[in-house]
Amino acid sequence: MTITITAFEWSPDGGKGLACDTRVRWALEEVGQPYEVRLVSFRAMKEPAHLALHPFGQIPTYEEGDLALFETGSIVLHIAERHAGLLPDDANGRARAITWMFAALSTVEPPILEHATARLLEGDKSWSKERLPLVQDRVRDRLKQLSSRLGDADWLDGPFSAGDLMMVSVLLRLRSSGILDEFPKLAAYVARGEARPAYKRAFDAQLVLYSGKPPTG
Ligand code: GTB
C-alpha cells in the first residue's frame, strides 16, 4: 500500500531538515519503506481538506490505505511497530524504546520549543532579555540530565531505536542556538544520528525541495 506523507511546500528553514516531516522520512528510510510526499502550502494547511487529516492544520500527516495519522510520535511509532528496524524484539526493550520516544516529545522537546519561541518570535519584546536566560537554563537542565544518562553509550538503550530517532530529531532543533555544543556527549550523539545513511537519505530528500526555493504562500 502506498504511503503518502505531507510536508511544507516551502520550509522556512530552507532545507535544514528541522520541519517535522524529516522525522517521518527518517523512520521510513530506516525501515526501508518507500513513500510519496504531498506538498502543502501554509494556506492549504488551514483549509478543510487538510484539516480533515490534521485537526491542527499542520504537517506532517501520514496516509496508508484508509489509515490517516497526524503527530510525529504516533506516526513514527506506527512505522516502528509494523516494520523491523526501529524497535527491539524483546517486549521490555520495546517498552523502553517507546518510553524514550515519549521522553523526547514530552520532556525534552517542550523547553526546546519554548526556547525557539523566545529566541525567534519574542526576541524583540521588551522583556525578552530577562526571560531568555531563564528559558536557556531550563533547556540546559534537561540536557545535563540527558547527557548524564547517555554517558559514553552510543544510543540511549542498547541498539539505535525509534527512541533515539526521536531524541536526535528533537535535539537537532537546538543546533543553531549553540547550546547543544555545551554538551559534547549529546553533540556527538546527534552527529551519530545524522551520520546514519537513512538520516542522510531523509535529509537529502527534503533539501532538494527547499534549497533556493522562495516562499509561495
Ligand atoms: N506535535 C506535532 C508533531 O509532532 O507532529 C508538531 C507538528 C508541527 O509543529 N508542525 C509544524 C507546522 O506544520 C511544522 S514542523 N507548522 C505550521 C503551522 O502550525 O501552521 C515545526 C517546524 C517548522 C519550521 C521549522 N523551521 O523552519 O525551522 C522548524 C520546525
Boltz pocket constraint, residues with backbone or C-beta under 6 A from the ligand:
constraints:
  - pocket:
      binder: B
      contacts: [[A, 11], [A, 12], [A, 13], [A, 14], [A, 18], [A, 19], [A, 20], [A, 21], [A, 45], [A, 56], [A, 57], [A, 58], [A, 59], [A, 60], [A, 70], [A, 71], [A, 72], [A, 73]]
      max_distance: 6.0
